[in-house]
Amino acid sequence: MAHSKVILKILFSLCVWSFVIIGLFKMHGTNLVPQDYRQVPQDYQQLPLNGRSLLQKDMLRYAETTSTTTDHFDPSEILVDNRTAMDDDQLVRDVESRIPSLPIAYWSKNKNFLQQKSATCAKYPSIFELEFNNIYWQTMHTSNGTFQLFGAYYDIRRASLLGPTVRILGMIDRIEPKVKTYCQFWFDGQKEPFIVKTFEYKYIWYNKWGNYKQGIYQPYLIACQIPKPFHGVVPSSVSMVEKECDTATNNLRVIYNRPPDDHKKGFAVCVKGLDFLYDDLSVRLIEWIEMLNILGADKIYFYNLQVHPNITKVLSHYEQEGKVQVIPLTLPGGQPNVPGFQHLYLTKKTNHKRQNEVIPYNDCLYKNLYLYDYIALLDIDEVIMPKGNSILWSELMDKARPESLKFKPDGYHSYNFRNVYFLDDQQHEHGWHKDIPKYMHMLQHVHRAKNYTKPNQYVKCFHDPERVLTLHNHFPLSCLGGVCKSYPVDTQDAQLQHYRADCVKTLKKSCEEYRENSVEDKTIWKYKDELIRRTIKTLETLGFFRRSGGPGFGGSSSGLGGGATTHSTER
């Protein structure tokens, strides 16, 4: 009995103290702050990490109050994008930057004027009536084939026999298209178009390379001559139609990039559509970009299909510095553009891949016709390396060009450089160079095949944009003024250094010979100190080095050690 009374007294005491504590909580509840984010409302827990960071300050303030009103909140402290909505002019500029081929600025400026009744049969197409395909392409359906148009360019080069011309780059699902088409030129201030017949379809491919079949999209450069009354005037836009009076489903801004003082820069580099969704080549890319900048590349133009987020970070950094320009790209027609699936398609359908690559190469050429002395088409595992006393590309060409004129006084369309492989495993047999960071792939790999690939095989060129008409990966396919002539620069003066895990598929039989017969080649070490300095500076700026207490950039726990894994950029 006494035992029961003791238990009752303890329970009574606990109840009293419980009421006291609850009362104290109610009196001082506003001073309680959760010490762990798990005490914050559930919706907040579900935010992504960056959202939590942005809202953490305000959510803690929310947790400090028991009021159901908003009296304690200052809306100006909520961290959201509070910029005012774009007006029409700002929106036009934004759209034009995203789709350079769309003449939205011209349409916006003249839409009321252009919509007036015209005496001609052709009407200016509203930009809302155009037929787009995979974002960056515009479509023309004809009675014999479908055209996917990518860009239009103003060509007034002296070597062209056509005179002032607009060249339209695109793909047609026909071989040797026979359908007659017309160009509708729209000039600023003119309510009616000037219509001319299409002059030619220039095929940017060779039949023997494969895929020469109806129904497969083939790359073409289409020419329309500007009529004499408008010589000296750049059309604002051009449309292609099958019948003169058709209302076009396409309308392309005519691109004419020319410096005001007509002073050209030296060298531009064009890189085909990047397809590295799963391969983090960001550190390799930094070393490559810095190497080309040292050699004298004024700008590198990257076309982008799908890339790893770390590569995007690198490209954005250099774009802000003005050293590169990134142009988004898709595949036209029914070809896949879904990430992953597109990569699989390009890996398995090699000829389709090669035909699609022709588009960015030639778009890069025609956008830069009047801006540079030379244009090079390079992959990110290739470097045109000066040898001997030449340090810069400009010094290399100051030597090579006069020598070429001894053989052809009227000059060459391009200057080509012999390919030589720096295979990964050739270097790994010799170990690492201790005074060079392991992640500096090109500086670490200074053993190459003794023999170059055969002349004219797998070469890369400096192209003269005043004289070439269409480009392929290795050579110009057609040139102004006749058959293309390419000057082979002596291997004593320069070489194309190609860094790969393996040879290209077509050279599998020769690859063992290249591996077994290697030599040390430290030509790149002329730039060693500067290249290391620049690369480390960029890696530090972008946060690639692992700091104590957490993983490195991009969530990688491996940092930049090792560096032995490499990937081929030529699939």
C-alpha positions as CSV (number, residue, x, y, z in Angstrom):
1,M,0.0,0.0,0.0
2,A,2.8,2.4,1.0
3,H,4.5,1.5,-2.3
4,S,1.5,2.5,-4.3
5,K,1.3,5.9,-2.6
6,V,4.9,6.6,-3.5
7,I,4.2,5.8,-7.2
8,L,1.2,8.1,-7.2
9,K,3.2,10.9,-5.7
10,I,5.9,10.6,-8.4
11,L,3.2,10.6,-11.2
12,F,1.5,13.6,-9.7
13,S,4.9,15.5,-9.5
14,L,5.6,14.6,-13.2
15,C,2.2,15.9,-14.3
16,V,2.8,19.2,-12.4
17,W,6.2,19.7,-13.9
18,S,4.9,18.8,-17.4
19,F,2.3,21.6,-17.1
20,V,5.0,24.1,-15.9
21,I,7.3,23.2,-18.8
22,I,4.5,23.5,-21.4
23,G,3.6,26.9,-20.0
24,L,7.2,28.1,-20.2
25,F,7.3,26.8,-23.8
26,K,4.2,28.8,-24.7
27,M,5.6,31.9,-23.0
28,H,8.9,31.8,-24.7
29,G,8.2,29.9,-27.9
30,T,9.3,32.7,-30.2
31,N,12.9,32.2,-28.9
32,L,13.2,28.6,-30.1
33,V,15.2,28.2,-33.3
34,P,15.6,24.7,-34.9
35,Q,19.2,23.6,-34.9
36,D,18.8,21.2,-37.8
37,Y,17.2,21.8,-41.2
38,R,15.1,18.7,-40.6
39,Q,13.0,20.8,-38.2
40,V,12.1,23.2,-41.0
41,P,8.8,22.6,-42.8
42,Q,8.7,19.6,-45.1
43,D,8.4,21.6,-48.4
44,Y,11.7,23.2,-47.6
45,Q,13.5,19.9,-47.1
46,Q,12.5,18.9,-50.7
47,L,14.2,21.8,-52.3
48,P,17.4,21.1,-54.2
49,L,20.7,22.1,-52.5
50,N,21.0,25.4,-54.2
51,G,17.4,26.3,-53.4
52,R,18.1,25.5,-49.7
53,S,21.1,27.8,-49.8
54,L,19.1,30.7,-51.3
55,L,16.2,30.4,-49.0
56,Q,17.9,29.3,-45.8
57,K,18.0,32.7,-44.2
58,D,14.3,33.4,-44.8
59,M,13.2,29.9,-43.8
60,L,14.9,30.2,-40.4
61,R,13.1,33.4,-39.9
62,Y,9.9,31.5,-40.7
63,A,10.7,28.9,-38.1
64,E,11.3,31.5,-35.4
65,T,7.7,32.7,-35.5
66,T,4.5,31.0,-34.5
67,S,2.4,33.7,-36.2
68,T,0.2,32.7,-39.2
69,T,0.4,36.3,-40.6
70,T,3.1,37.8,-42.8
71,D,3.7,40.8,-40.5
72,H,7.3,39.7,-39.8
73,F,8.3,39.2,-43.4
74,D,10.0,41.7,-45.8
75,P,9.3,40.6,-49.3
76,S,12.4,42.4,-50.6
77,E,14.6,39.9,-48.7
78,I,13.2,36.9,-50.6
79,L,16.0,35.7,-52.9
80,V,14.3,35.4,-56.3
81,D,14.9,36.9,-59.7
82,N,13.0,40.2,-59.4
83,R,14.1,41.7,-62.8
84,T,11.3,43.4,-64.7
85,A,9.8,41.6,-67.6
86,M,11.5,42.1,-71.0
87,D,9.9,44.6,-73.3
88,D,9.5,43.8,-77.0
89,D,12.9,45.2,-78.1
90,Q,14.8,43.3,-75.4
91,L,12.9,40.1,-76.3
92,V,13.8,40.6,-80.0
93,R,17.5,40.9,-79.1
94,D,17.4,37.9,-76.9
95,V,15.7,35.7,-79.5
96,E,18.2,36.9,-82.2
97,S,21.1,35.9,-80.0
98,R,19.6,32.4,-79.6
99,I,18.7,31.9,-83.2
100,P,21.1,33.9,-85.4
101,S,19.5,32.8,-88.6
102,L,16.1,34.2,-87.7
103,P,15.5,37.8,-89.1
104,I,13.4,38.8,-86.1
105,A,14.9,42.3,-85.8
106,Y,14.1,43.1,-89.4
107,W,10.6,41.6,-89.1
108,S,9.9,43.5,-85.8
109,K,11.0,46.8,-87.4
110,N,9.1,46.4,-90.6
111,K,6.1,44.1,-89.8
112,N,3.5,46.8,-90.2
113,F,5.0,47.9,-93.5
114,L,5.5,44.4,-94.8
115,Q,1.9,43.4,-94.1
116,Q,0.5,46.0,-96.4
117,K,-1.0,44.7,-99.6
118,S,1.7,44.1,-102.2
119,A,1.5,44.3,-106.0
120,T,3.5,41.1,-106.3
121,C,2.3,37.6,-105.8
122,A,4.9,36.9,-103.0
123,K,4.1,37.9,-99.4
124,Y,6.6,38.4,-96.6
125,P,6.2,35.4,-94.3
126,S,5.5,36.3,-90.7
127,I,8.0,34.7,-88.3
128,F,5.1,33.0,-86.6
129,E,4.3,31.2,-89.9
130,L,7.7,29.7,-90.4
131,E,8.2,26.0,-90.1
132,F,11.0,25.3,-87.7
133,N,12.8,21.9,-87.3
134,N,14.8,21.0,-84.2
135,I,15.1,24.6,-83.1
136,Y,17.8,25.9,-85.5
137,W,16.6,24.6,-88.8
138,Q,13.9,26.0,-91.2
139,T,12.0,23.7,-93.6
140,M,10.9,23.9,-97.2
141,H,8.8,21.1,-98.6
142,T,8.9,20.6,-102.4
143,S,7.4,18.2,-104.9
144,N,10.7,16.3,-104.9
145,G,12.4,16.4,-101.5
146,T,12.5,18.3,-98.2
147,F,15.0,21.0,-97.5
148,Q,16.3,21.8,-93.9
149,L,18.0,25.2,-94.0
150,F,20.5,26.3,-91.4
151,G,22.0,29.6,-92.5
152,A,22.4,32.2,-95.2
153,Y,25.5,34.3,-95.9
154,Y,26.5,37.2,-98.1
155,D,29.4,36.4,-100.4
156,I,31.2,39.2,-102.3
157,R,34.6,37.6,-102.5
158,R,36.7,38.8,-105.4
159,A,37.5,35.2,-106.5
160,S,33.9,34.3,-107.0
161,L,32.7,34.3,-110.6
162,L,29.1,34.7,-109.6
163,G,29.4,38.2,-108.3
164,P,27.4,39.2,-105.2
165,T,25.7,36.0,-104.0
166,V,23.8,34.7,-101.1
167,R,24.8,31.2,-100.2
168,I,22.4,29.0,-98.2
169,L,23.7,26.1,-96.1
170,G,21.4,23.2,-95.4
171,M,20.6,19.6,-96.0
172,I,18.3,18.0,-98.6
173,D,16.9,14.4,-98.4
174,R,17.9,13.9,-102.1
175,I,21.0,13.0,-104.0
176,E,21.5,15.3,-107.0
177,P,18.2,17.3,-106.4
178,K,16.5,18.3,-109.6
179,V,13.6,20.4,-108.3
180,K,13.6,24.0,-109.5
181,T,13.5,26.5,-106.7
182,Y,13.7,30.3,-106.2
183,C,15.1,32.7,-103.8
184,Q,13.0,35.6,-102.6
185,F,15.3,38.4,-101.5
186,W,14.0,40.9,-99.0
187,F,15.8,44.3,-98.9
188,D,15.4,46.9,-96.2
189,G,12.8,49.4,-97.2
190,Q,11.3,47.3,-100.0
191,K,7.7,46.1,-99.6
192,E,8.1,43.5,-102.3
193,P,10.8,40.8,-102.8
194,F,13.1,40.4,-105.7
195,I,12.9,36.9,-106.9
196,V,15.6,35.0,-108.7
197,K,16.0,31.4,-109.7
198,T,18.4,29.3,-107.6
199,F,21.7,29.1,-109.4
200,E,23.1,25.8,-108.1
201,Y,23.1,23.1,-105.4
202,K,26.7,22.4,-104.4
203,Y,27.1,18.9,-102.9
204,I,29.4,19.0,-99.8
205,W,30.3,15.3,-100.0
206,Y,31.8,12.6,-102.2
207,N,29.6,9.8,-103.6
208,K,32.3,7.2,-102.8
209,W,32.2,8.1,-99.1
210,G,28.9,6.4,-98.7
211,N,25.3,7.3,-97.7
212,Y,24.7,8.2,-101.3
213,K,21.0,7.3,-101.1
214,Q,17.7,9.0,-101.6
215,G,15.9,9.9,-98.4
216,I,19.0,10.5,-96.3
217,Y,19.7,14.1,-95.5
218,Q,22.7,15.3,-97.6
219,P,24.7,18.5,-97.0
220,Y,24.5,21.2,-99.7
221,L,25.5,24.8,-100.3
222,I,22.9,26.6,-102.4
223,A,23.7,29.7,-104.4
224,C,21.4,32.6,-105.4
225,Q,22.9,35.5,-107.3
226,I,21.9,39.0,-106.2
227,P,20.3,41.0,-109.1
228,K,22.4,43.9,-110.6
229,P,20.1,46.7,-109.3
230,F,20.9,45.5,-105.8
231,H,24.7,45.0,-106.1
232,G,26.3,46.6,-103.1
233,V,23.2,46.1,-101.0
234,V,23.0,43.3,-98.4
235,P,19.6,41.6,-98.3
236,S,18.0,41.6,-94.9
237,S,16.7,38.1,-95.4
238,V,16.1,35.4,-98.0
239,S,13.4,32.7,-98.4
240,M,13.5,29.6,-100.6
241,V,10.3,28.5,-102.4
242,E,9.4,26.0,-105.2
243,K,7.1,28.4,-107.0
244,E,7.8,32.1,-107.3
245,C,4.5,33.2,-105.8
246,D,4.6,30.8,-102.9
247,T,4.4,32.2,-99.4
248,A,7.6,30.8,-97.9
249,T,7.7,28.6,-94.8
250,N,11.4,29.7,-94.2
251,N,13.1,33.1,-93.9
252,L,16.8,33.3,-93.1
253,R,18.6,36.4,-91.9
254,V,21.5,37.0,-94.3
255,I,24.7,37.0,-92.3
256,Y,27.5,39.5,-93.2
257,N,30.1,39.8,-90.5
258,R,32.7,42.3,-91.5
259,P,35.0,44.5,-89.3
260,P,34.3,48.2,-89.7
261,D,37.9,48.9,-90.7
262,D,38.3,45.7,-92.8
263,H,41.2,44.7,-90.6
264,K,41.4,41.0,-90.3
265,K,42.6,39.0,-87.4
266,G,45.0,36.1,-87.9
267,F,43.5,32.7,-87.0
268,A,40.1,31.2,-86.1
269,V,39.6,27.6,-85.1
270,C,36.3,25.8,-85.7
271,V,35.3,22.7,-83.7
272,K,32.6,20.4,-84.9
273,G,29.5,19.5,-82.7
274,L,30.8,18.4,-79.3
275,D,29.4,15.0,-78.3
276,F,30.8,14.4,-74.8
277,L,27.7,14.0,-72.6
278,Y,29.3,11.3,-70.5
279,D,33.1,12.1,-70.9
280,D,34.4,14.7,-68.6
281,L,37.2,16.1,-70.7
282,S,37.1,19.5,-69.0
283,V,40.8,19.5,-67.8
284,R,42.0,18.2,-71.1
285,L,40.0,21.0,-72.8
286,I,41.5,23.7,-70.6
287,E,45.0,22.6,-71.6
288,W,44.1,22.5,-75.2
289,I,42.4,25.9,-75.3
290,E,45.4,27.5,-73.5
291,M,47.8,25.9,-75.9
292,L,45.9,27.3,-78.9
293,N,45.8,30.7,-77.4
294,I,49.5,30.7,-76.8
295,L,50.1,29.6,-80.5
296,G,48.0,32.5,-81.7
297,A,44.4,31.4,-82.1
298,D,42.4,34.6,-81.9
299,K,39.1,32.8,-81.3
300,I,37.8,29.2,-81.1
301,Y,34.3,28.5,-82.3
302,F,32.7,25.5,-80.6
303,Y,29.5,23.9,-81.9
304,N,27.7,22.1,-79.1
305,L,25.5,19.0,-79.3
306,Q,25.7,17.4,-75.8
307,V,28.4,17.9,-73.2
308,H,29.2,17.1,-69.6
309,P,28.3,19.9,-67.1
310,N,32.0,20.4,-66.3
311,I,32.7,21.1,-70.0
312,T,29.9,23.6,-70.0
313,K,31.5,25.3,-67.0
314,V,34.9,25.5,-68.9
315,L,33.3,26.8,-72.1
316,S,31.3,29.4,-70.3
317,H,34.4,30.7,-68.5
318,Y,36.3,31.2,-71.8
319,E,33.3,32.6,-73.5
320,Q,33.1,35.3,-70.8
321,E,36.8,36.0,-71.5
322,G,36.1,36.4,-75.2
323,K,38.4,33.6,-76.2
324,V,35.7,31.2,-77.5
325,Q,32.2,31.3,-78.8
326,V,29.8,28.4,-78.2
327,I,27.1,27.8,-80.9
328,P,24.3,25.4,-79.9
329,L,23.5,22.7,-82.5
330,T,21.0,20.0,-83.3
331,L,20.6,17.4,-86.0
332,P,17.9,18.1,-88.6
333,G,15.0,16.0,-89.8
334,G,14.1,12.9,-88.0
335,Q,17.6,12.3,-86.5
336,P,17.6,12.0,-82.7
337,N,18.4,14.9,-80.4
338,V,17.6,13.3,-77.1
339,P,20.7,13.2,-74.9
340,G,22.2,9.7,-74.8
341,F,20.3,8.4,-77.7
342,Q,21.9,11.0,-80.0
343,H,25.3,9.9,-78.8
344,L,24.5,6.3,-79.5
345,Y,23.2,7.3,-83.0
346,L,26.4,9.2,-83.8
347,T,28.6,6.4,-82.6
348,K,26.8,3.7,-84.7
349,K,25.9,5.7,-87.8
350,T,29.4,7.0,-88.7
351,N,28.5,8.3,-92.2
352,H,25.5,10.2,-90.9
353,K,27.8,11.7,-88.2
354,R,30.3,12.8,-90.9
355,Q,27.7,14.4,-93.1
356,N,26.2,16.3,-90.2
357,E,29.7,17.6,-89.2
358,V,29.9,19.4,-92.6
359,I,27.2,21.9,-91.5
360,P,29.1,23.5,-88.5
361,Y,32.4,23.5,-90.4
362,N,30.9,25.5,-93.3
363,D,28.7,27.7,-91.1
364,C,31.9,28.6,-89.2
365,L,33.7,29.4,-92.5
366,Y,30.9,31.6,-93.9
367,K,30.3,33.5,-90.6
368,N,34.0,34.4,-90.6
369,L,34.8,35.0,-94.3
370,Y,36.0,38.5,-93.8
371,L,37.2,38.3,-90.2
372,Y,40.4,36.1,-90.3
373,D,43.3,35.4,-92.6
374,Y,43.1,31.7,-91.9
375,I,40.6,29.2,-90.6
376,A,41.5,25.8,-89.1
377,L,39.2,22.9,-88.4
378,L,40.5,21.0,-85.4
379,D,39.4,18.4,-82.9
380,I,40.2,18.9,-79.3
381,D,42.9,16.2,-79.4
382,E,44.8,17.9,-82.2
383,V,47.4,20.7,-82.3
384,I,49.1,22.2,-85.3
385,M,52.6,22.5,-83.8
386,P,55.3,24.8,-85.2
387,K,58.8,23.4,-85.2
388,G,62.2,24.9,-85.7
389,N,62.5,28.6,-84.9
390,S,58.8,29.3,-85.2
391,I,56.9,29.8,-82.0
392,L,53.6,31.2,-83.2
393,W,51.3,30.2,-86.0
394,S,51.9,33.6,-87.6
395,E,55.6,33.0,-87.7
396,L,55.0,29.6,-89.1
397,M,52.9,31.0,-92.0
398,D,55.4,33.9,-92.6
399,K,57.8,31.1,-93.5
400,A,55.5,28.7,-95.2
401,R,53.6,31.0,-97.5
402,P,56.6,32.6,-99.3
403,E,58.0,29.1,-99.8
404,S,54.7,27.9,-101.3
405,L,54.7,30.8,-103.8
406,K,57.8,29.4,-105.4
407,F,55.7,26.4,-106.6
408,K,52.4,28.2,-107.3
409,P,52.8,32.0,-107.7
410,D,49.1,32.7,-107.5
411,G,48.9,31.0,-104.1
412,Y,47.2,28.0,-102.5
413,H,43.7,27.5,-101.2
414,S,45.0,25.8,-98.0
415,Y,48.1,24.7,-96.2
416,N,48.1,21.2,-94.8
417,F,50.1,19.6,-92.0
418,R,51.1,15.9,-91.7
419,N,49.4,13.9,-89.0
420,V,51.5,12.1,-86.4
421,Y,50.2,10.1,-83.4
422,F,51.1,10.7,-79.7
423,L,49.4,7.5,-78.4
424,D,48.7,7.2,-74.7
425,D,50.4,3.9,-74.0
426,Q,53.6,5.1,-75.7
427,Q,54.1,7.6,-72.9
428,H,52.9,5.3,-70.1
429,E,55.8,3.0,-70.7
430,H,58.2,5.8,-69.9
431,G,56.5,7.0,-66.7
432,W,55.5,10.5,-65.6
433,H,57.6,13.7,-65.8
434,K,57.8,14.8,-62.2
435,D,58.1,18.6,-63.0
436,I,54.8,18.5,-64.9
437,P,51.4,18.0,-63.3
438,K,50.0,14.6,-64.2
439,Y,46.8,16.1,-65.5
440,M,48.6,18.0,-68.2
441,H,48.0,15.4,-70.9
442,M,49.9,16.9,-73.8
443,L,52.9,18.0,-71.8
444,Q,53.2,14.6,-70.3
445,H,52.9,12.7,-73.6
446,V,56.1,13.4,-75.5
447,H,56.6,10.1,-77.2
448,R,55.1,9.8,-80.7
449,A,55.1,7.4,-83.6
450,K,58.3,7.6,-85.5
451,N,56.4,7.6,-88.8
452,Y,53.8,10.1,-90.0
453,T,50.7,9.0,-91.6
454,K,50.9,9.1,-95.4
455,P,50.9,12.5,-97.2
456,N,47.3,13.9,-97.6
457,Q,46.0,11.3,-95.1
458,Y,44.3,12.7,-91.9
459,V,46.0,16.1,-92.4
460,K,44.5,19.4,-91.1
461,C,44.8,22.7,-92.8
462,F,45.0,26.4,-92.5
463,H,42.3,27.5,-95.0
464,D,42.3,30.8,-96.9
465,P,38.7,31.9,-96.5
466,E,38.9,34.2,-99.5
467,R,39.4,31.2,-101.8
468,V,37.7,28.1,-100.4
469,L,34.0,27.3,-101.3
470,T,33.2,24.3,-99.1
471,L,35.1,22.5,-96.4
472,H,35.4,19.0,-95.1
473,N,37.2,17.8,-92.0
474,H,40.6,17.4,-93.7
475,F,40.6,19.3,-96.9
476,P,38.5,21.9,-98.8
477,L,36.1,20.0,-101.1
478,S,35.6,22.8,-103.6
479,C,37.3,26.2,-104.2
480,L,36.8,29.4,-106.0
481,G,38.6,29.7,-109.3
482,G,38.9,26.0,-110.0
483,V,40.4,22.8,-108.5
484,C,41.5,23.1,-104.9
485,K,45.2,23.2,-104.3
486,S,46.7,22.5,-100.9
487,Y,50.3,23.2,-100.0
488,P,52.0,20.5,-97.8
489,V,54.0,22.3,-95.1
490,D,57.3,20.5,-94.5
491,T,57.4,18.4,-91.4
492,Q,60.6,20.2,-90.5
493,D,58.5,23.3,-90.0
494,A,55.3,22.0,-88.4
495,Q,53.3,18.9,-87.7
496,L,49.8,17.9,-86.6
497,Q,50.2,16.4,-83.2
498,H,47.3,14.0,-82.6
499,Y,46.8,12.7,-79.0
500,R,44.8,9.5,-79.0
501,A,44.3,6.3,-77.1
502,D,44.3,4.4,-80.4
503,C,44.6,5.0,-84.2
504,V,41.5,5.7,-86.2
505,K,39.7,2.5,-87.3
506,T,40.9,2.7,-90.9
507,L,44.5,2.5,-89.7
508,K,44.2,-0.4,-87.3
509,K,46.7,-2.5,-89.4
510,S,49.3,0.2,-89.2
511,C,48.7,1.1,-85.6
512,E,51.0,-1.6,-84.2
513,E,53.8,-0.4,-86.3
514,Y,53.3,3.1,-84.9
515,R,53.3,1.8,-81.4
516,E,56.4,-0.3,-81.8
517,N,58.4,2.4,-83.5
518,S,58.3,5.5,-81.3
519,V,60.6,8.5,-80.7
520,E,60.7,11.2,-78.1
521,D,59.4,14.6,-79.3
522,K,59.5,17.4,-76.8
523,T,58.6,20.2,-79.2
524,I,55.6,21.2,-77.0
525,W,58.0,21.8,-74.1
526,K,58.9,25.2,-75.7
527,Y,55.6,26.3,-74.2
528,K,55.8,24.3,-71.0
529,D,56.2,27.0,-68.3
530,E,53.6,29.3,-69.8
531,L,51.1,26.5,-70.5
532,I,51.4,25.1,-66.9
533,R,51.0,28.6,-65.5
534,R,47.9,29.4,-67.6
535,T,46.3,26.0,-67.0
536,I,46.7,26.1,-63.2
537,K,45.4,29.6,-63.1
538,T,42.2,28.6,-64.9
539,L,41.8,25.4,-62.9
540,E,42.0,27.4,-59.7
541,T,39.6,30.0,-61.0
542,L,37.0,27.4,-61.8
543,G,37.6,25.5,-58.5
544,F,38.9,22.2,-60.0
545,F,41.4,21.6,-57.2
546,R,40.1,19.5,-54.3
547,R,40.1,21.5,-51.0
548,S,40.4,19.9,-47.6
549,G,37.1,18.9,-46.1
550,G,35.2,18.1,-49.3
551,P,35.3,16.8,-52.9
552,G,36.6,18.8,-55.8
553,F,34.7,20.5,-58.6
554,G,31.7,18.8,-59.9
555,G,31.4,16.4,-57.0
556,S,34.4,14.4,-58.0
557,S,36.2,12.8,-55.2
558,S,39.3,11.9,-57.3
559,G,40.6,15.5,-57.8
560,L,43.1,15.9,-60.6
561,G,45.4,13.1,-59.7
562,G,46.1,10.2,-62.1
563,G,45.2,11.6,-65.5
564,A,45.8,8.4,-67.4
565,T,42.2,7.9,-68.7
566,T,41.8,9.4,-72.1
567,H,39.0,9.5,-74.7
568,S,39.0,9.7,-78.4
569,T,37.3,12.7,-80.0
570,E,37.2,11.1,-83.4
571,R,34.7,8.2,-83.2
